[in-house]
Structure formats: structure tokens, C-alpha cells
Amino acid sequence: MAIDKTYPEIRDAVARLCARFPGEYWRKLDHDRSYPTEFVHALTEAGYLSVLIPEEYGGSGLPLSSACAVLEEIQHSGGNGGACHAQMYTMGTLLRHGSDEQKKHYLPQIASGALRLQAFGVTEPTSGTDTSRIRTTAVRDGDDYVVNGQKVWISRTEHSDLMILLVRTTPREESVKHTDGMSVLLVDMREALGNGLTIKPIDTLMNHATTELFFDDLRVPVKNLIGAEGAGFKCILDGMNAERILIAAECIGDARWFTEKSAQYACEREVFGRPIGQNQGIQFPIARAHIQTEAAALMVQQAADLYDAGKPAGAEANMAKLLASEASWAAADQCIQTHGGYGFAVEYDVERKFRETRLYQVAPVSTNLILSFIATRELGMPRSF
């Protein structure tokens, strides 16, 4: 029997679960800058954070499009999947490039919730989105790598047991290609913290559990190397493409939440003796946001289908992320405009979601870098950097 790639049963079940965590729950977390532990536990127990893990390891063995459905519905319900989405997109690196021993050891524990894989350590203060210029190094010393360096804008490290970490094992200037010489390590945060790893929280516009990491002679067992030494960039790309597709799905959920909120308020709010939604100046921008969202959703589905089929999906993942993030931002902006002053009131949840969805114009990859990628890789234009 063919699988319905829209996953209506999963969507309905996730929506019911999210109904147990209404706006008041998220507003309090936002106010207190707290992590949604109860929500993450509920998702884990229901099996939604392990949908990508093969059944032999305790997961559902479903494709990426199913994870898109889960995250989209979380956002559509007014929640924030950013608290746990890394557990899905890091699977692209671990499942495709991890050894049998690594998968047998870690995946069942991740699927059961005994371990959290929520951290993805790539970005650095001096390199930004130029990943090839990372400076965090890992030097082989017997059965260990000794790691030194710094990472920044790494989310959920304080709430994760494991982290996928990108390091340099060969200097950039000694590598044939600038993307060579990088390797991926699976770091046990429980052992690392205080033994060469220091975590410093960063206070940001939204409640995203973001941190800066410092590595000082951190020892990581060689057996925790994912893939081949020096070939880490290729391994990490699978995680990056999955990340962009999943983030795009979240943006679709956000956009639908904003648009439905706008339309409902426009029908209920009366000014000058009539609903404001009767005015084309209110109607048309909301309708445009809806159209933009549905068009972006098709791009997200196409990118997920390519990824699930094991085909190259870099361009599509980037396009999906750009289109979806712009759709969510347009819908968010119009939602504020439709609500007027009430859009800034905490109790309406609009301002919280407005702050949260703005992130995706910048991370996990900026809009300008996506445009550069498409211009050079798809259209054959010369590189600007």
C-alpha cells in the first residue's frame, strides 16, 4: 500500500499532543528563558523524535518527509520545534555515515529517550558560514583526538547528551581542496563538560537555548569518528541539507499559524462598524501570504522527496529554506499589522512567534548565501568570494 506523503495520521496525532501545551505554556518558558523539558519528553515518549531511526534500532524507519510533517505541525500548533529538531536533522550524518557499531550503541538509546542528540557543532566566531575556515582542531594522540578551539551559536548544548562536532584534522592550507581535512566527531557531552569543554549561554532575541563552546584539550575517543578522517564535510552536508529542509517545514507551519491567526482576527475585529477583514487593504496581504506559503510548501515537499530518494538535494534544500523562511516572515509581518497594537501584546502569542520565525532568515544559512549558492551552482555565474 502506498504511503500518503502528507502523513495525515501523524499530523493529527501531533496536533493533539501539542494541544496539551497551549500558548500559556510557551509564554512562560519564553518569559523564564526555560527549556521545554515536558514537551520534549512527550514527543519522545510518543515516538515522534525517532521517526527517522530505523525500526531495528527502536525507531519508526520513516523518511525525512515524515519528520517534516511532525515539525510543521508543532509550529502550526503555536509551539516551537527548535527545542528538539536537531535530533532529526543530525540523523542525516549519523545514519548515512556512522559505523554499525556506533549506530547499534547510540540509536536505541536515542530512540528511547535515554540519550539526547540535540547539538550540532559547526559554526565558529571567525568563520561564520565559511565552514572551510573553521579553526577548531582535533589532533590524534593514541586512541584519542585532542580537541582545541571554539564554537558559537550552538543551540541546546546544555540540554543534550551528545553532539556532532565538525573539526579540522588537517590544516586548510595542507588540503588539496579547501573542504578537505575536516572530520566529524560524536562527542559525549556528559563526559566532556568540565573535562575540556566549557559551555557559555548566549542571551538572544528568542528563547533558543543558544551557547558558545570552548574546547581546551578535550579528549574524544577515535572510535567516535563518524565516517573517514578528512572527509567530514561530505558527512556533514547530509545533516545540513536535512536541517534546511526540516527548518523549511517549520517555517511552513509558522506561516500557516500566522495566516490563520490573521484571518480569524480580521473576521472578528470590527472598526467603523464592520469587520476589518472586509477591507481589501487587510484581505489582500493575508491572501498573498497564504499563496506564498502554499507555493513554498511544494518546494519543501520536492526537496524532501529528493533527499528521501538519495538524490542530490542541495539546491532544492536551499531553495525550500529560502522560500519558506520568506513566506513565514511575510505572514508574520502581516499578522502583526492585522492585529495592530494587540500584535505586540504577549497574551496573543504573535510577538513571540514573530521573534522566533525571524531567525530563519539568518540561520541555519543566511538568505544571501543561498542566493550565492544558486547563482554559482545552478546558473553558472562566477563566485563573488
DATA-V255354 format. One record per residue. N is the residue number from 1. PHI is phi as a letter, one per 20 degrees, with the letter a starting at -180 (NA if undefined). PSI is psi in whole degrees, -180 to 180 (* if undefined). BURIAL is 1 if it has 16 or more other ideal C-beta (glycine too) atoms within 10 Angstrom, else 0. Layout:
<<N/PHI/PSI/BURIAL> <N/PHI/PSI/BURIAL>>
//
This chain:
<<1/NA/134/0> <2/f/144/0> <3/e/131/0> <4/f/111/0> <5/f/-5/0> <6/e/-13/0> <7/l/59/1> <8/f/-36/0> <9/f/-42/0> <10/f/-44/1> <11/f/-46/1> <12/f/-43/0> <13/f/-41/1> <14/f/-40/1> <15/f/-40/0> <16/f/-41/0> <17/f/-44/1> <18/f/-25/1> <19/f/-20/0> <20/f/-9/0> <21/c/76/1> <22/f/-174/0> <23/g/-37/1> <24/g/-38/0> <25/f/-48/1> <26/f/-34/1> <27/f/-40/0> <28/f/-42/0> <29/f/-42/1> <30/f/-42/1> <31/f/-42/0> <32/e/-5/0> <33/l/46/0> <34/d/159/0> <35/e/139/1> <36/f/65/1> <37/g/-46/0> <38/f/-41/0> <39/f/-45/1> <40/f/-40/1> <41/f/-44/0> <42/f/-43/1> <43/f/-41/1> <44/f/-48/1> <45/f/-33/0> <46/e/-8/0> <47/n/7/1> <48/f/-22/1> <49/e/-4/1> <50/d/21/1> <51/f/-28/1> <52/e/-17/1> <53/f/131/1> <54/g/152/1> <55/g/-33/0> <56/f/-18/0> <57/d/10/1> <58/o/5/1> <59/d/-165/1> <60/e/-18/1> <61/m/31/0> <62/e/162/1> <63/f/174/1> <64/g/-33/1> <65/f/-28/1> <66/f/-39/1> <67/f/-36/1> <68/g/-43/1> <69/f/-42/1> <70/f/-52/1> <71/f/-37/1> <72/f/-43/1> <73/f/-33/1> <74/f/-48/1> <75/f/-41/1> <76/f/-28/1> <77/e/-2/1> <78/n/3/1> <79/e/-163/1> <80/b/105/1> <81/f/-8/1> <82/f/-18/1> <83/f/-18/1> <84/b/3/1> <85/f/-22/1> <86/f/-28/1> <87/f/-20/1> <88/e/-50/1> <89/f/-23/1> <90/f/-18/1> <91/f/-27/1> <92/f/-35/1> <93/e/-47/1> <94/f/-44/1> <95/f/-38/1> <96/e/-22/1> <97/c/-10/1> <98/f/153/1> <99/f/164/0> <100/g/-40/0> <101/f/-44/0> <102/f/-45/1> <103/f/-41/1> <104/f/-34/0> <105/f/-45/0> <106/e/-40/1> <107/f/-44/1> <108/f/-36/1> <109/f/-35/1> <110/f/-43/1> <111/f/-38/1> <112/f/-17/0> <113/n/0/1> <114/f/-29/0> <115/c/145/1> <116/d/127/1> <117/d/88/1> <118/c/-1/1> <119/d/139/1> <120/c/97/1> <121/e/96/1> <122/c/-55/1> <123/f/141/1> <124/c/157/1> <125/g/-36/0> <126/e/-13/0> <127/d/-29/1> <128/l/-126/0> <129/e/-1/0> <130/e/79/0> <131/g/-30/1> <132/f/-15/0> <133/d/19/0> <134/f/149/1> <135/d/-7/0> <136/f/125/1> <137/d/155/1> <138/c/116/1> <139/d/129/0> <140/f/130/0> <141/b/92/0> <142/m/-124/0> <143/e/9/0> <144/c/159/1> <145/d/140/1> <146/d/117/1> <147/d/133/1> <148/c/140/1> <149/q/-158/1> <150/b/141/1> <151/c/154/1> <152/b/156/1> <153/m/39/1> <154/d/115/1> <155/e/152/1> <156/m/16/1> <157/f/-29/1> <158/f/-9/0> <159/c/20/1> <160/c/146/1> <161/e/-28/1> <162/c/152/1> <163/c/136/1> <164/e/120/1> <165/c/129/1> <166/e/127/1> <167/c/167/1> <168/d/123/1> <169/d/-14/1> <170/c/132/1> <171/g/147/0> <172/g/-42/1> <173/f/-15/0> <174/e/1/0> <175/e/146/1> <176/f/-48/0> <177/d/151/0> <178/f/-18/0> <179/e/-3/1> <180/f/168/1> <181/n/5/1> <182/d/146/1> <183/c/159/1> <184/d/128/1> <185/d/143/1> <186/e/110/1> <187/e/129/1> <188/e/104/1> <189/f/-29/1> <190/f/-37/0> <191/e/-30/0> <192/f/-37/1> <193/f/121/0> <194/n/-5/0> <195/c/38/0> <196/p/-10/1> <197/d/129/1> <198/c/133/0> <199/d/129/1> <200/c/115/0> <201/f/148/0> <202/d/123/0> <203/e/126/0> <204/c/177/0> <205/g/-35/0> <206/c/161/1> <207/e/91/1> <208/c/10/1> <209/l/46/1> <210/e/143/1> <211/b/168/1> <212/d/141/1> <213/d/140/1> <214/c/127/1> <215/d/121/1> <216/c/95/0> <217/l/41/0> <218/f/128/1> <219/e/126/1> <220/c/126/1> <221/g/141/0> <222/g/-31/0> <223/f/-14/0> <224/e/7/1> <225/f/127/1> <226/e/123/1> <227/m/-163/1> <228/e/147/0> <229/f/134/1> <230/n/-11/1> <231/d/25/1> <232/f/-29/1> <233/f/-41/1> <234/f/-37/1> <235/f/-43/1> <236/f/-25/1> <237/f/-36/1> <238/f/-38/1> <239/f/-39/1> <240/f/-44/1> <241/f/-42/1> <242/f/-42/1> <243/g/-46/1> <244/f/-38/1> <245/f/-43/1> <246/f/-40/1> <247/f/-40/1> <248/f/-40/1> <249/f/-40/1> <250/f/-42/1> <251/f/-37/1> <252/f/-44/1> <253/f/-44/1> <254/g/-49/1> <255/g/-41/1> <256/f/-36/1> <257/f/-48/1> <258/f/-45/1> <259/f/-42/1> <260/f/-40/0> <261/f/-43/1> <262/f/-48/1> <263/f/-42/1> <264/f/-47/0> <265/f/-39/1> <266/f/-29/1> <267/f/-30/0> <268/e/-34/0> <269/f/124/1> <270/d/133/0> <271/c/136/0> <272/l/34/0> <273/m/17/0> <274/b/155/0> <275/f/139/0> <276/f/-23/1> <277/f/-9/1> <278/f/-17/0> <279/e/131/0> <280/f/-28/0> <281/f/-24/0> <282/e/-44/1> <283/g/-53/0> <284/f/-44/0> <285/f/-34/1> <286/f/-43/1> <287/f/-40/0> <288/f/-40/0> <289/f/-40/1> <290/f/-46/1> <291/f/-45/0> <292/f/-40/1> <293/f/-47/1> <294/f/-34/0> <295/f/-43/0> <296/f/-37/1> <297/f/-35/1> <298/f/-37/0> <299/f/-38/1> <300/f/-44/1> <301/f/-40/1> <302/f/-44/1> <303/f/-43/1> <304/f/-40/1> <305/f/-43/1> <306/f/-44/1> <307/f/-45/1> <308/f/-29/1> <309/e/-1/0> <310/m/19/0> <311/e/160/0> <312/g/130/0> <313/c/14/1> <314/f/-49/1> <315/f/-45/1> <316/f/-38/1> <317/f/-42/1> <318/f/-43/1> <319/f/-40/1> <320/f/-44/1> <321/f/-43/1> <322/f/-51/1> <323/f/-42/1> <324/f/-40/1> <325/f/-36/1> <326/f/-35/1> <327/f/-43/1> <328/f/-37/1> <329/f/-40/1> <330/f/-42/1> <331/f/-38/1> <332/f/-45/1> <333/f/-43/1> <334/f/-31/1> <335/f/-43/1> <336/f/-46/1> <337/f/-41/0> <338/f/-41/1> <339/f/-15/1> <340/m/-136/0> <341/g/-33/0> <342/f/-20/0> <343/f/-21/1> <344/e/-3/0> <345/e/130/0> <346/g/-38/0> <347/f/-17/0> <348/e/-11/1> <349/m/-6/1> <350/f/-46/1> <351/f/-33/1> <352/f/-49/1> <353/f/-32/1> <354/f/-46/1> <355/f/-41/1> <356/f/-43/1> <357/f/-19/1> <358/f/-28/1> <359/g/-37/1> <360/f/0/1> <361/f/-19/1> <362/d/-43/0> <363/c/153/1> <364/f/-2/1> <365/b/138/1> <366/f/155/0> <367/g/-41/1> <368/f/-38/0> <369/f/-35/1> <370/f/-45/1> <371/f/-39/0> <372/f/-42/1> <373/f/-48/1> <374/f/-40/1> <375/f/-42/0> <376/e/-44/0> <377/e/-36/0> <378/e/-32/0> <379/d/-3/0> <380/m/22/0> <381/e/157/0> <382/f/148/0> <383/f/144/0> <384/e/0/0> <385/b/*/0>>
//
